[in-house]
């Protein structure tokens, strides 16, 4: 089952709070594509599992911060693309909870 995307509130895109002049002159259709929501990928809806993904992502992020490791450092150590790891931590994609064991071993 799908629910309205909590990040873009079902709009499919997220516009900046303070647009510059060029953005104000750009057709909204072009802006919508450029500022497409990375959680729903512009689909306006996400899996109803996203709430659990966000909880799990917070656990991953908290564990990384406890170890005083930056996101970029951790992605290199775990051999994961930094954008994928970031999306896991934010609950945009399903977090791989098996990473917790690997994170625990990073600073040992």
Secondary structure, DSSP 8 states (H G I E B T S, - for coil): -EEE-TTTTTSSB---SS--HHHHHS-HHHHHHHTB-TTTTTSSEEETTHHHHHHHHHHHHHHHHHTT--HHHHHHHHT--HHHHHHHHTTSS---TTHHHHHHHHT-
